[in-house]
Amino acid sequence: MIDRLHRQLAAPELLNRLHQLAGGAPASAPLSLHLDLGKLDTDWLDQLPGGLPFWYRALPARNEFRLGIGHAFQLASAGANRFAALDSAFAGLCQHWRHERRPLAFAGFAFDATSNGPLPNALLAVPAILLECIDGACSATLSVPAGRIGQAVADWQLCLNSPARPYAAELLERRPETLAERAWVARVNIALRDIAGGRIDKLVLARSRKIKASRSFSPAHILGCLVGQQPNSLIYAHGNGQQTFLGATPERLVRLTDRRVDADALAGTAWPGSMALAEQKNRREQAFVVHAVCTALAPLCLAPPEVGAAREHPAGELRHLRSRISATVKAGTTLFDLVRTLHPTPAVGGFPVAPALDWLSDHQEQRHGWYSGGFGQLSADGSGEFSVALRSVLLDGNTAELQAGAGIVAGSDAWLELAETEAKLGTMLTALSPTEPNAIRHSR
């Protein structure tokens, strides 16, 4: 498959097509060529690059796998206006974008608009090469600024010449975290006290855990494990050439197609040996999310959003309550308009949203990478989808920082909430384990 792509890159007609596409375009205009690669069952994980930026997005249950390698265009932003900045930049990009078929951009952002870390607070990028396998139909989209046509083929070949070999990393023995666990339980009890005082109805508190390995972690190995472990989740990753942020999330933040918007209201967690998902605590927690999502969407919609019945949604060994919320948005509403009005939902922050965020800030809530922020893809026609970046790990060499959270409401038990976060962390710990993932498909 990749050999076929190399042959097409070397063909003279490819440059002819590129020059025809660029005719009269400004040097900054994006150009995107589409190449059919035939039929093959592949997850593209054997093409994950080493030392180059990449984006990975897979929906295994729907047999959709996408890998973006390198950056033809990128824009980073931060602060209160970060979504407006990305929205404006993407609109400007699309205004001059010349393309065949439907090229895609990717984006990710942190929970807090002011947080700093190894990843930009918010990032939008068009990959130099986008590899797609949709129900076995494979293709490549090649993108370049019009002013770099002369270097385009060399740039694309560089993206394909540095795949990182998947391998397992042996985990080093971990020390007990008794003190850290007790400190987190104490925070939960403080949250419960403030909830009982009527200040807040729900708070989401996060935990993190660092894991060391005998060698650098392999993103391809971990992603392969997640593909097999959680086929009904979105498997996602972004690497900057050194660090990689990846995970498996069951929660869509928002999807926009034409003028139809779809969002998830997901909350409540059950796992083997836990209380039933239908318990009142889980129902109450999910109801807060439904109310907040509908309230946030209403000003942007032609009619009140429609709410589907709450149903169980599997995420590996975990299960959640999820309601689908749909509506038709007003003309001119963009995907970033919807992200700005929805993030953060009570599923990752709390309810009511503003007091919950103030509480988290006052109590120095720390979230690393893009955990509980968003991860999305956008099309040049304005459609796209963002998911909430949950069940994540930030990889840096042989260090992995895992994160998970729990929703605290009246009636929560601090030690049961700790057990919930342990169950969530366990999904990533399993993926980090050195056992060979039986679901890495690569090409066959």
C-alpha positions, -999 to 999 in steps of 0.1 A, spaced: 0 0 0 27 25 10 49 13 -19 20 22 -42 18 56 -27 56 61 -32 52 52 -69 24 77 -73 46 104 -57 73 97 -83 49 99 -112 53 131 -134 15 135 -137 12 142 -99 32 174 -102 11 183 -133 -21 179 -113 -6 200 -85 4 229 -108 -31 228 -124 -47 230 -89 -24 259 -80 -30 281 -111 -33 317 -100 -35 308 -62 -16 329 -36 15 313 -22 -2 307 11 -32 289 -4 -36 253 7 -35 227 -21 -48 191 -15 -45 162 -40 -65 130 -35 -51 96 -44 -70 63 -43 -49 35 -29 -72 5 -34 -88 -19 -10 -70 -31 22 -79 -37 58 -54 -16 77 -54 6 108 -23 26 96 -5 20 130 25 6 112 30 40 95 30 61 128 60 83 124 90 87 147 101 123 153 73 140 132 40 154 142 10 131 137 -27 128 143 -46 95 147 -83 91 148 -100 57 147 -136 44 152 -129 6 151 -166 -5 153 -173 16 122 -140 4 105 -127 40 102 -90 47 106 -72 80 98 -36 89 102 -22 124 95 15 128 92 34 161 92 20 196 91 13 215 59 -4 242 80 -7 248 117 -20 274 141 -17 275 179 -38 297 203 -45 301 240 -66 323 263 -103 332 264 -105 338 227 -87 306 216 -118 291 198 -125 324 180 -89 325 168 -90 290 155 -124 296 139 -112 327 121 -79 310 110 -98 280 96 -123 302 78 -94 320 61 -78 288 52 -109 274 36 -115 306 16 -84 298 -5 -83 260 -1 -81 243 -35 -87 206 -32 -100 174 -47 -125 154 -27 -128 164 10 -96 172 29 -95 173 66 -79 194 94 -74 182 130 -76 201 162 -71 196 199 -74 218 230 -68 217 268 -95 218 294 -83 252 308 -78 281 283 -48 293 302 -29 261 309 6 255 296 24 223 288 43 203 262 13 206 238 -1 240 226 -32 250 246 -52 248 214 -39 236 180 -54 234 145 -34 217 117 -37 203 82 -15 172 79 9 170 50 -3 135 43 -37 121 54 -40 83 52 -76 70 54 -91 35 55 -129 37 55 -145 2 55 -115 -11 36 -113 17 10 -79 33 13 -68 68 1 -42 95 7 -47 132 7 -15 152 0 -15 189 12 10 217 6 10 255 4 10 267 -32 43 284 -25 60 251 -17 51 231 -48 88 227 -56 95 210 -23 62 191 -21 73 156 -32 104 157 -10 83 168 20 58 140 14 85 114 10 101 125 43 67 119 60 66 83 47 103 74 54 103 75 91 77 50 105 83 40 141 83 3 147 57 -8 173 71 -25 204 61 -33 239 77 -15 269 82 -33 302 66 -14 331 88 -7 361 75 -15 396 53 12 410 54 25 445 22 26 466 3 58 464 -15 57 497 -8 93 506 -19 106 472 -50 86 474 -59 99 508 -53 134 497 -77 130 468 -103 115 490 -99 145 513 -106 168 482 -137 148 474 -150 153 510 -143 190 507 -163 190 475 -192 171 491 -192 197 519 -196 225 494 -222 206 475 -242 200 507 -239 238 514 -258 245 482 -230 263 463 -226 236 436 -246 206 424 -217 186 408 -179 188 406 -156 166 385 -122 159 402 -93 145 383 -65 122 394 -31 115 377 -6 88 379 29 85 365 42 52 352 78 44 342 90 18 317 123 2 310 124 20 276 104 46 257 67 38 253 55 30 218 23 50 208 16 25 180 16 -5 205 -7 14 230 -31 25 203 -33 -10 189 -43 -23 224 -70 4 226 -84 -5 192 -90 -40 204 -100 -31 239 -125 -4 231 -140 -8 196 -170 14 205 -149 43 216 -130 69 196 -93 61 197 -73 93 193 -37 106 194 -16 136 187 22 135 187 45 165 184 77 146 175 86 140 212 55 138 234 23 120 225 -11 125 239 -35 96 233 -65 78 246 -99 62 241 -130 83 247 -167 72 247 -180 108 246 -187 130 217 -187 168 225 -204 179 193 -208 170 156 -220 194 129 -232 182 95 -247 208 72 -269 225 99 -276 195 120 -259 193 154 -255 162 175 -240 161 210 -237 135 238 -248 139 274 -227 112 290 -222 106 328 -224 79 354 -200 50 354 -203 13 362 -176 -14 361 -174 -50 371 -182 -53 408 -196 -17 411 -231 -5 418 -257 -7 390 -256 20 364 -292 28 371 -285 39 407 -299 73 416 -264 89 419 -256 80 383 -290 92 370 -287 125 388 -252 130 375 -263 124 339 -293 146 342 -271 176 350 -252 171 318 -285 168 297 -298 200 312 -265 220 306 -260 208 270 -296 217 261 -294 251 278 -260 259 261 -272 248 226 -306 265 227 -295 300 217 -278 287 186 -307 265 174 -339 271 155 -359 250 180 -353 234 214 -329 204 211 -344 169 211 -332 146 238 -330 108 233 -336 83 261 -306 76 284 -290 43 274 -260 23 285 -229 28 264 -200 4 267 -164 16 269 -142 -15 274 -151 -29 308 -168 3 318 -204 14 311 -219 49 310 -253 65 307 -256 84 274 -283 105 258 -281 118 223 -291 154 218 -299 168 184 -311 201 168 -309 223 138 -286 253 142 -292 288 129 -275 299 97 -239 309 101 -232 288 132 -198 272 130 -184 241 146 -162 263 168 -192 283 179 -207 251 192 -174 240 209 -172 274 226 -207 273 240 -205 236 251 -171 233 266 -167 224 294 -198 203 299 -208 192 335 -193 158 325 -158 172 328 -162 204 349 -193 204 371 -227 221 374 -236 249 374 -207 254 351 -193 288 362 -193 281 400 -179 247 394 -150 261 373 -144 287 400 -142 260 426 -117 239 405 -95 270 400 -96 279 437 -86 244 447 -58 242 420 -72 214 399 -44 202 376 -50 186 342 -22 178 318 -20 177 281 -55 179 265 -71 157 291 -109 166 294 -104 191 266 -112 182 231 -99 163 200 -115 168 166 -115 168 129 -129 194 105 -138 194 69 -132 223 44 -171 225 40 -175 234 77 -187 201 90 -167 182 116 -168 166 151 -151 171 184 -149 145 212 -140 149 248 -105 138 254 -110 112 282 -92 80 293 -59 96 283 -22 93 288 6 118 280 38 99 269 72 114 271 100 89 265 97 62 292 73 82 313 35 79 310 11 102 329 -24 88 331 -54 108 340 -90 100 350 -118 118 368 -150 112 387 -182 132 390 -191 142 426 -227 148 435 -248 147 467 -247 111 479 -213 103 465 -190 82 486 -154 94 484 -139 59 485 -162 46 458 -153 76 437 -116 66 442 -125 31 430 -142 46 399 -110 65 390 -90 33 396 -113 15 371 -108 43 345 -71 44 350 -71 6 347 -82 8 310 -50 27 301 -28 6 324 -40 -25 304 -31 -7 272 4 2 285 11 -34 295 38 -52 276 15 -80 265 13 -82 227 -20 -65 215 -40 -91 197 -59 -64 177 -31 -45 160 -42 -51 124 -18 -30 104 -21 -43 68 -34 -76 58 
